[in-house]
Amino acid sequence: MFNLVIALEEKARRQPQATAIAFGDTRLSYAQLNGAANQVARGLAALGITRGDKVALSCPNLPYFPIVYYGILKIGAVVVPLNVLFKRREIAYHLADSQAKAYFCFQGTPQLPMGQEGHAAFTDTSSCEHFVMITADPSTASPIEDTTTLGQLMHNRSPVFDTVQTEVEDGAVILYTSGTTGQPKGAELSHANMFLNALFSSQMLRLSPDDTTLIVLPLFHSFGQTVLMNAGIYAGTTNVLLPRFDADAVLSAMQKEQVSVFCGVPTMYWALLNHPDAEKYDLATIARNLRLCVSGGSSMPVEVLRGFEERFNVPILEGYGLSECSPVVSFNHLDRERKPGSIGTPIWGMEARIVDVEGQTLSPGERGELVVRGHSVMKGYYNRPNDTAEVLYDGWFHTGDVATMDEDGYFYIVDRIKDMIIRSGYSVYPREIEDTLITHPDISLAAVIGVPHEQHGEEIKAYVILNKNATSNANTIMAWSKENMAAHKYPRLVEIVDTLPMTATGKILKKELRSA
């Protein structure tokens, strides 16, 4: 038997009383988390869920997420985590596409009525047979009449369960990704994919039972799910949950819980670095407790990295991953030289190279597509053999990212192929312009896109957030850019904005900027 959930079961045996999950004043020990997951598994068995069935889950970073997640794995079923911001139509699409047989959905809040949207989507999806409402208080009835609650499903169930026998290549999780085109596709990840990636993430971060991790990255996403939750459970850490990113909530939790490891995306580090009221917290104590920070999800501006490290006296190690790779592919390993701006070198058991359009390996310093292979690469896109064949061929997964490799084997992401701008025949990479713009003393954050242009094909446009008390305007920023960038690179269009559209995981939504 090989199942991702053995990481939890092993820790429940070895350190049953240790805290597994912390949420506000709520504490779940490893034994309690494992017992609750066993109750969920028994409830699923009563519903007729069996090995290989798909079970969807919409839940923020609450203790219910790991309880249901591991309960699904214990019954031998496949977890389909869904973005908590999805609306009725989007949820229905994912339920139908994944062939989910059951659906767990948190009731939500007046501002985010997940339960109503989820139940409406369930009624729209004839193939999904069971709906379970996760109420904020497990003892209360569902706000939607005639629907079962998680509390009812678990009621009077034994906290002991014999995990269903699964195999290494059986599906464990289906993570949906928009990819580059078309409808979202489900990356089918096996127990081996997920377990090995969690194991090596744990080793890379040198996690131990002495660590306290802060999980504000959404657990429905691969970064938070593998690098924090699964890796932390494997190592026996205390895992502090926050439902959403808020700079005040993060700094407060870091101080209160004595957080030692924090993982985030670059916009989170930017927000913490620029938080106007940060000094009301004991930053010196926070810095003493923090031993490691990790950045992923998108490229980290070097100016943000240096500023955060100086303020909090803690190294930020950058890595790289994709949902299709469980997700971690490469990392700036603790036992090797760290190169700011680099995504490091491949993790154990993974290979990477840079290729041209013909698939030929390029020399160090040359730009091409990053391709990878190894134990973490998905089985394929669920029920989409043609889409799978477009990215998985000749034994390599084609990431769609433009990258380079240096003489030491360290990789650097230049940009997404689909984000590249072609201006008057020249290839322009938005990230390079963004990194230059953020060195301007008045600029706090920037996002660059290409917009249609009759003469040049595409023109370069920058959306810019200014620092407090900045005096620059669009014209002065354009003039500065002209002095600091090549003629074909500097933005001819600059728009000053207060905020930038972002995903639930903190990535800047450039597609929304393009459609604005």
C-alpha positions as CSV (number, residue, x, y, z in Angstrom):
1,M,0.0,0.0,0.0
2,F,1.3,3.5,-0.9
3,N,-0.9,6.4,0.0
4,L,-0.1,10.1,0.7
5,V,-2.0,9.9,4.0
6,I,0.7,7.6,5.5
7,A,2.6,10.8,6.4
8,L,-0.2,11.8,8.8
9,E,-0.8,8.3,10.1
10,E,2.9,7.8,10.9
11,K,3.1,11.1,12.8
12,A,-0.2,10.2,14.7
13,R,1.6,7.1,16.0
14,R,4.9,8.8,16.8
15,Q,3.8,12.1,18.2
16,P,0.1,11.8,18.9
17,Q,-0.2,14.7,21.3
18,A,1.9,17.2,19.3
19,T,0.0,20.1,17.7
20,A,-0.7,19.5,14.1
21,I,-3.1,22.3,13.3
22,A,-3.4,25.7,15.0
23,F,-6.3,28.1,14.0
24,G,-6.9,30.9,16.4
25,D,-7.5,29.3,19.8
26,T,-8.3,25.9,18.2
27,R,-5.6,23.3,18.4
28,L,-5.7,19.8,16.8
29,S,-3.1,17.2,17.8
30,Y,-1.8,14.7,15.3
31,A,-3.9,12.0,16.9
32,Q,-7.1,14.2,16.7
33,L,-6.5,15.2,13.1
34,N,-6.0,11.6,12.1
35,G,-9.0,10.5,14.1
36,A,-11.2,13.2,12.5
37,A,-10.0,12.2,9.0
38,N,-10.9,8.6,9.9
39,Q,-14.4,9.7,10.7
40,V,-14.7,11.4,7.4
41,A,-13.5,8.3,5.6
42,R,-16.1,6.2,7.4
43,G,-18.8,8.8,6.4
44,L,-17.6,8.6,2.8
45,A,-17.8,4.8,2.9
46,A,-21.4,5.1,4.1
47,L,-22.1,7.2,1.1
48,G,-20.8,4.6,-1.2
49,I,-17.5,6.4,-2.1
50,T,-14.9,3.9,-3.1
51,R,-11.3,3.7,-4.4
52,G,-10.7,5.9,-7.4
53,D,-13.9,8.0,-7.0
54,K,-13.4,11.8,-7.3
55,V,-14.4,14.0,-4.3
56,A,-14.3,17.8,-4.7
57,L,-13.5,20.2,-1.8
58,S,-14.1,23.9,-1.5
59,C,-12.8,25.2,1.8
60,P,-10.5,28.1,2.9
61,N,-7.6,27.5,5.2
62,L,-9.6,26.1,8.1
63,P,-9.0,22.9,10.1
64,Y,-11.8,21.4,8.1
65,F,-9.6,21.4,5.0
66,P,-7.0,18.9,6.2
67,I,-9.6,16.8,8.0
68,V,-11.6,16.3,4.8
69,Y,-8.6,16.2,2.5
70,Y,-7.0,13.3,4.4
71,G,-10.3,11.6,4.9
72,I,-10.8,11.4,1.1
73,L,-7.4,10.0,0.7
74,K,-8.0,7.3,3.4
75,I,-11.0,6.0,1.5
76,G,-8.8,5.6,-1.6
77,A,-10.6,8.4,-3.4
78,V,-9.1,11.4,-5.3
79,V,-9.2,14.9,-3.9
80,V,-10.3,17.7,-6.3
81,P,-9.6,21.0,-4.4
82,L,-11.4,24.0,-5.9
83,N,-10.7,27.7,-5.7
84,V,-12.8,29.2,-3.0
85,L,-13.6,32.2,-5.2
86,F,-15.3,30.1,-7.9
87,K,-18.9,31.0,-8.7
88,R,-21.8,28.6,-9.6
89,R,-20.9,28.2,-13.3
90,E,-17.2,27.6,-12.6
91,I,-17.9,25.1,-9.8
92,A,-20.3,23.2,-12.0
93,Y,-17.7,23.0,-14.7
94,H,-15.1,21.5,-12.4
95,L,-17.5,19.1,-10.8
96,A,-18.6,17.7,-14.2
97,D,-15.1,17.8,-15.8
98,S,-13.5,15.9,-12.8
99,Q,-16.5,13.5,-12.7
100,A,-16.8,14.2,-8.9
101,K,-19.1,11.8,-7.2
102,A,-19.3,13.9,-4.0
103,Y,-18.7,17.5,-3.1
104,F,-17.7,19.1,0.3
105,C,-18.3,22.9,0.4
106,F,-17.8,25.4,3.2
107,Q,-20.8,27.5,4.0
108,G,-18.9,30.7,3.5
109,T,-19.7,34.2,4.7
110,P,-22.2,36.9,3.7
111,Q,-19.3,38.5,1.7
112,L,-18.3,35.1,0.2
113,P,-21.4,32.9,0.1
114,M,-19.6,29.7,-1.0
115,G,-22.2,27.4,0.3
116,Q,-25.0,28.9,-1.8
117,E,-22.8,29.0,-4.9
118,G,-21.6,25.5,-4.3
119,H,-25.0,23.9,-3.7
120,A,-26.4,25.7,-6.8
121,A,-23.6,24.2,-8.8
122,F,-24.1,20.8,-7.3
123,T,-27.8,20.9,-8.4
124,D,-26.6,21.8,-11.9
125,T,-24.3,18.8,-12.1
126,S,-26.3,15.5,-12.5
127,S,-23.2,13.3,-12.3
128,C,-22.4,14.5,-8.7
129,E,-24.4,12.4,-6.3
130,H,-23.6,13.8,-2.8
131,F,-23.3,17.3,-1.3
132,V,-21.9,17.9,2.2
133,M,-22.0,21.4,3.7
134,I,-19.1,22.3,5.9
135,T,-20.7,24.6,8.6
136,A,-18.6,27.0,10.6
137,D,-19.9,25.4,13.7
138,P,-20.0,21.6,13.2
139,S,-22.9,21.3,15.6
140,T,-25.3,23.5,13.6
141,A,-27.6,22.5,10.8
142,S,-27.0,23.4,7.2
143,P,-28.2,26.8,6.1
144,I,-29.6,25.1,3.1
145,E,-32.5,22.8,3.8
146,D,-32.2,19.0,3.3
147,T,-28.4,19.0,2.9
148,T,-26.0,16.9,5.1
149,T,-23.4,18.7,7.1
150,L,-19.8,17.6,7.8
151,G,-20.8,17.4,11.5
152,Q,-23.6,15.0,10.7
153,L,-21.5,12.9,8.3
154,M,-18.9,12.4,11.1
155,H,-21.4,12.0,14.0
156,N,-20.9,8.8,16.0
157,R,-18.3,7.5,13.5
158,S,-15.4,5.6,14.9
159,P,-12.1,7.5,14.9
160,V,-10.4,4.3,13.8
161,F,-10.3,3.3,10.1
162,D,-8.2,0.9,8.0
163,T,-7.0,3.0,5.0
164,V,-8.0,1.6,1.7
165,Q,-5.1,-0.1,-0.2
166,T,-3.9,2.2,-3.0
167,E,-0.9,1.9,-5.3
168,V,1.9,4.2,-6.2
169,E,0.4,5.3,-9.5
170,D,-3.2,5.6,-8.3
171,G,-4.5,9.1,-8.5
172,A,-4.4,11.1,-5.3
173,V,-5.2,14.7,-6.3
174,I,-6.5,16.5,-9.4
175,L,-5.3,20.1,-9.4
176,Y,-6.9,22.4,-11.9
177,T,-4.8,24.8,-13.9
178,S,-5.8,27.3,-16.6
179,G,-2.7,26.5,-18.6
180,T,-2.0,28.8,-21.6
181,T,-5.3,28.4,-23.5
182,G,-8.8,27.0,-23.3
183,Q,-10.8,25.7,-20.4
184,P,-9.1,24.8,-17.1
185,K,-7.5,21.3,-17.2
186,G,-7.1,18.9,-14.3
187,A,-3.5,17.8,-13.6
188,E,-3.9,14.2,-12.3
189,L,-1.2,13.6,-9.7
190,S,-0.5,10.2,-8.2
191,H,0.3,9.3,-4.7
192,A,3.9,8.9,-5.6
193,N,3.9,12.4,-7.2
194,M,2.4,14.1,-4.2
195,F,4.2,12.1,-1.5
196,L,7.7,12.4,-3.0
197,N,7.3,16.1,-3.6
198,A,6.2,16.6,0.0
199,L,9.1,14.5,1.3
200,F,11.7,16.4,-0.7
201,S,10.1,19.8,0.2
202,S,10.3,18.8,3.8
203,Q,14.0,17.9,3.5
204,M,14.8,21.0,1.4
205,L,13.3,23.3,4.1
206,R,14.9,21.1,6.9
207,L,11.5,21.0,8.6
208,S,11.3,19.3,12.0
209,P,8.8,19.0,14.9
210,D,10.5,22.1,16.4
211,D,9.2,24.2,13.5
212,T,6.0,26.3,13.3
213,T,4.9,27.1,9.8
214,L,2.4,29.7,8.8
215,I,0.1,28.6,6.0
216,V,-1.6,31.6,4.4
217,L,-1.1,30.3,0.9
218,P,-4.5,28.8,-0.1
219,L,-4.5,25.0,0.5
220,F,-6.5,24.4,-2.7
221,H,-3.3,25.5,-4.5
222,S,-0.3,23.2,-5.0
223,F,2.2,25.5,-3.3
224,G,0.4,25.6,0.1
225,Q,-0.9,22.1,-0.2
226,T,2.5,20.3,-0.8
227,V,5.2,22.6,0.4
228,L,3.5,23.5,3.6
229,M,0.6,21.2,4.6
230,N,1.8,17.9,3.3
231,A,5.5,18.6,3.9
232,G,4.7,19.9,7.4
233,I,2.6,16.9,8.3
234,Y,5.4,14.6,7.1
235,A,7.9,16.4,9.3
236,G,5.6,16.8,12.3
237,T,5.5,20.6,12.4
238,T,2.9,22.8,14.0
239,N,0.9,24.3,11.1
240,V,-0.8,27.7,11.7
241,L,-3.7,28.4,9.3
242,L,-4.8,31.8,8.1
243,P,-7.9,31.8,5.8
244,R,-6.5,34.7,3.6
245,F,-3.5,37.0,3.3
246,D,-3.6,40.2,5.3
247,A,-0.4,41.8,6.3
248,D,-1.7,42.6,9.8
249,A,-3.0,39.1,10.4
250,V,0.3,37.6,9.1
251,L,2.5,39.8,11.4
252,S,0.2,39.1,14.3
253,A,0.4,35.4,13.8
254,M,4.1,35.4,13.3
255,Q,4.5,37.2,16.7
256,K,1.9,35.2,18.6
257,E,2.8,31.7,17.3
258,Q,6.5,32.2,17.1
259,V,6.5,31.2,13.4
260,S,9.9,29.8,12.1
261,V,9.0,29.1,8.5
262,F,7.0,31.3,6.1
263,C,6.3,30.6,2.4
264,G,4.6,33.1,0.2
265,V,4.4,34.6,-3.3
266,P,6.3,37.8,-4.2
267,T,3.3,40.1,-3.7
268,M,3.0,38.9,-0.1
269,Y,6.6,39.9,0.6
270,W,6.0,43.2,-1.1
271,A,2.9,43.8,1.1
272,L,4.7,42.9,4.3
273,L,7.7,45.1,3.4
274,N,5.5,48.1,2.6
275,H,3.0,47.7,5.4
276,P,2.7,51.2,6.9
277,D,1.9,50.0,10.5
278,A,4.5,47.2,10.7
279,E,6.3,48.9,13.5
280,K,3.4,48.3,15.9
281,Y,4.6,44.6,16.0
282,D,7.7,43.3,17.7
283,L,9.6,42.9,14.5
284,A,12.8,42.0,16.3
285,T,11.1,39.0,18.0
286,I,9.5,38.0,14.7
287,A,12.9,38.2,13.0
288,R,14.5,36.1,15.8
289,N,11.9,33.3,15.4
290,L,12.0,33.2,11.6
291,R,14.7,31.0,10.3
292,L,13.6,30.6,6.7
293,C,11.3,32.2,4.1
294,V,10.5,30.7,0.7
295,S,9.2,32.5,-2.4
296,G,7.5,30.9,-5.4
297,G,4.5,31.2,-7.7
298,S,6.1,33.9,-9.8
299,S,9.4,35.8,-10.1
300,M,10.6,37.7,-7.1
301,P,11.8,41.2,-7.8
302,V,15.3,41.4,-6.5
303,E,14.7,44.8,-4.8
304,V,11.8,43.3,-2.8
305,L,13.9,40.3,-1.8
306,R,16.8,42.5,-0.6
307,G,14.5,44.9,1.2
308,F,12.6,42.1,3.1
309,E,15.8,40.3,4.0
310,E,17.3,43.5,5.4
311,R,14.2,44.3,7.4
312,F,13.5,40.9,8.9
313,N,17.1,39.5,8.9
314,V,16.0,36.2,7.3
315,P,17.0,34.6,4.0
316,I,14.3,34.2,1.3
317,L,15.0,31.1,-0.8
318,E,13.4,31.0,-4.3
319,G,12.1,28.0,-6.0
320,Y,10.0,27.0,-9.0
321,G,7.1,24.7,-9.5
322,L,3.9,24.1,-11.5
323,S,0.6,22.3,-10.6
324,E,1.6,19.7,-13.2
325,C,4.7,18.9,-11.2
326,S,3.2,18.5,-7.8
327,P,4.5,21.4,-7.7
328,V,8.3,21.8,-6.9
329,V,10.8,21.4,-9.7
330,S,13.8,23.4,-8.5
331,F,15.0,25.3,-5.4
332,N,17.9,27.3,-4.0
333,H,19.1,24.5,-1.7
334,L,20.3,25.4,1.8
335,D,23.5,23.4,1.4
336,R,24.5,25.2,-1.8
337,E,25.2,28.7,-3.0
338,R,22.1,30.9,-3.1
339,K,21.7,33.1,-6.2
340,P,19.1,35.8,-5.8
341,G,16.9,36.0,-8.9
342,S,17.5,32.3,-9.7
343,I,15.0,29.5,-9.2
344,G,18.0,27.3,-8.2
345,T,18.7,23.8,-9.3
346,P,16.4,20.8,-9.7
347,I,15.4,18.9,-6.6
348,W,16.4,15.2,-6.2
349,G,15.0,13.0,-8.9
350,M,14.1,15.9,-11.3
351,E,15.9,17.0,-14.4
352,A,15.6,20.3,-16.3
353,R,17.0,21.7,-19.5
354,I,16.5,24.7,-21.9
355,V,15.5,23.9,-25.5
356,D,14.8,25.7,-28.7
357,V,11.6,25.4,-30.8
358,E,13.0,22.2,-32.4
359,G,13.6,20.7,-28.9
360,Q,17.4,21.0,-29.1
361,T,19.3,21.7,-25.9
362,L,20.7,25.2,-25.7
363,S,24.0,26.3,-24.2
364,P,24.3,28.2,-20.9
365,G,23.1,31.8,-21.2
366,E,20.8,31.1,-24.2
367,R,17.0,31.7,-23.8
368,G,14.6,28.9,-24.6
369,E,11.8,26.9,-23.1
370,L,12.3,25.2,-19.8
371,V,11.4,21.4,-20.0
372,V,11.5,19.0,-17.0
373,R,11.1,15.4,-16.2
374,G,11.1,13.2,-13.1
375,H,9.0,11.7,-10.3
376,S,6.9,14.8,-9.7
377,V,5.5,15.2,-13.3
378,M,1.8,14.5,-13.5
379,K,0.2,11.4,-15.0
380,G,-1.5,13.8,-17.5
381,Y,-4.5,16.1,-17.8
382,Y,-7.5,14.2,-16.6
383,N,-9.5,12.8,-19.5
384,R,-7.6,15.0,-21.9
385,P,-5.1,12.9,-23.9
386,N,-4.7,15.5,-26.7
387,D,-3.9,18.3,-24.2
388,T,-1.5,16.0,-22.4
389,A,0.3,15.1,-25.6
390,E,0.8,18.8,-26.3
391,V,2.9,19.3,-23.2
392,L,4.2,15.8,-22.4
393,Y,6.3,14.2,-25.1
394,D,9.7,12.7,-25.6
395,G,9.7,12.0,-21.9
396,W,9.7,15.8,-21.0
397,F,7.1,18.2,-19.7
398,H,7.1,21.5,-21.6
399,T,6.5,24.2,-19.0
400,G,5.7,27.2,-21.3
401,D,8.3,29.3,-19.4
402,V,11.2,31.1,-21.1
403,A,14.3,30.5,-19.1
404,T,18.1,30.4,-19.1
405,M,20.7,28.3,-17.3
406,D,24.1,29.6,-16.1
407,E,27.4,27.8,-16.1
408,D,26.8,26.4,-12.6
409,G,23.5,24.8,-13.6
410,Y,21.2,27.4,-11.9
411,F,18.1,28.3,-13.8
412,Y,16.5,31.7,-14.3
413,I,12.9,32.3,-15.4
414,V,12.7,35.1,-18.0
415,D,9.0,35.1,-18.5
416,R,6.0,33.1,-19.7
417,I,6.1,32.4,-23.4
418,K,2.5,33.7,-23.7
419,D,3.4,36.9,-21.9
420,M,6.3,37.8,-24.2
421,I,5.7,41.0,-26.2
422,I,6.7,41.4,-29.8
423,R,7.3,45.0,-30.6
424,S,8.5,45.9,-34.1
425,G,9.9,42.4,-34.4
426,Y,11.8,42.5,-31.2
427,S,11.1,40.1,-28.3
428,V,10.4,41.9,-25.1
429,Y,10.1,40.2,-21.8
430,P,7.8,42.0,-19.3
431,R,9.6,40.7,-16.2
432,E,12.8,42.4,-17.3
433,I,11.0,45.7,-17.6
434,E,9.2,45.2,-14.3
435,D,12.5,44.5,-12.5
436,T,13.9,47.7,-13.9
437,L,10.9,49.8,-13.0
438,I,10.9,48.7,-9.4
439,T,14.4,50.1,-8.9
440,H,12.8,53.6,-9.4
441,P,12.7,55.2,-6.0
442,D,9.0,56.2,-6.4
443,I,7.8,52.8,-7.7
444,S,6.5,50.2,-5.3
445,L,5.2,47.6,-7.8
446,A,4.8,47.3,-11.5
447,A,3.1,45.0,-14.1
448,V,3.8,45.2,-17.8
449,I,1.8,43.9,-20.7
450,G,1.6,44.3,-24.5
451,V,-1.3,46.1,-26.1
452,P,-2.2,46.1,-29.8
453,H,-0.6,48.7,-31.9
454,E,-1.2,49.4,-35.6
455,Q,2.4,50.3,-36.4
456,H,4.5,48.2,-34.0
457,G,2.2,45.2,-33.6
458,E,2.3,45.5,-29.9
459,E,3.2,48.5,-27.6
460,I,4.5,48.2,-24.1
461,K,2.3,49.4,-21.3
462,A,3.2,49.6,-17.6
463,Y,0.7,49.6,-14.7
464,V,2.5,51.2,-11.7
465,I,1.8,51.5,-8.0
466,L,3.7,54.4,-6.4
467,N,5.3,54.5,-3.0
468,K,3.7,56.8,-0.4
469,N,4.7,60.4,-0.8
470,A,6.0,59.8,-4.4
471,T,6.2,62.8,-6.7
472,S,6.5,61.0,-10.1
473,N,3.8,60.9,-12.7
474,A,3.3,58.9,-15.9
475,N,5.4,61.3,-18.0
476,T,8.3,61.4,-15.6
477,I,8.3,57.6,-15.3
478,M,8.3,57.3,-19.1
479,A,11.2,59.7,-19.4
480,W,13.1,57.8,-16.7
481,S,12.4,54.5,-18.4
482,K,13.7,55.9,-21.7
483,E,17.0,56.7,-20.0
484,N,17.3,53.3,-18.3
485,M,16.1,50.9,-21.0
486,A,16.8,50.1,-24.6
487,A,14.6,51.9,-27.2
488,H,12.5,48.8,-28.0
489,K,11.9,48.0,-24.3
490,Y,10.8,51.1,-22.4
491,P,7.1,51.6,-21.9
492,R,5.4,54.2,-24.0
493,L,2.3,53.9,-22.0
494,V,2.2,54.2,-18.2
495,E,-0.8,54.1,-16.0
496,I,-0.6,54.9,-12.3
497,V,-2.9,52.7,-10.2
498,D,-3.7,52.1,-6.5
499,T,-4.0,48.3,-6.8
500,L,-3.4,45.5,-9.3
501,P,-5.8,42.5,-9.9
502,M,-4.5,39.4,-8.3
503,T,-5.5,35.7,-8.0
504,A,-6.3,34.1,-4.7
505,T,-2.7,32.9,-4.6
506,G,-1.3,36.4,-5.0
507,K,-0.3,36.3,-8.7
508,I,-1.0,39.4,-10.8
509,L,-3.8,38.8,-13.2
510,K,-2.3,40.1,-16.5
511,K,-5.2,38.8,-18.5
512,E,-7.5,41.2,-16.6
513,L,-5.1,44.1,-17.4
514,R,-5.1,43.1,-21.1
515,S,-8.9,43.1,-21.1
516,A,-9.3,46.4,-19.3
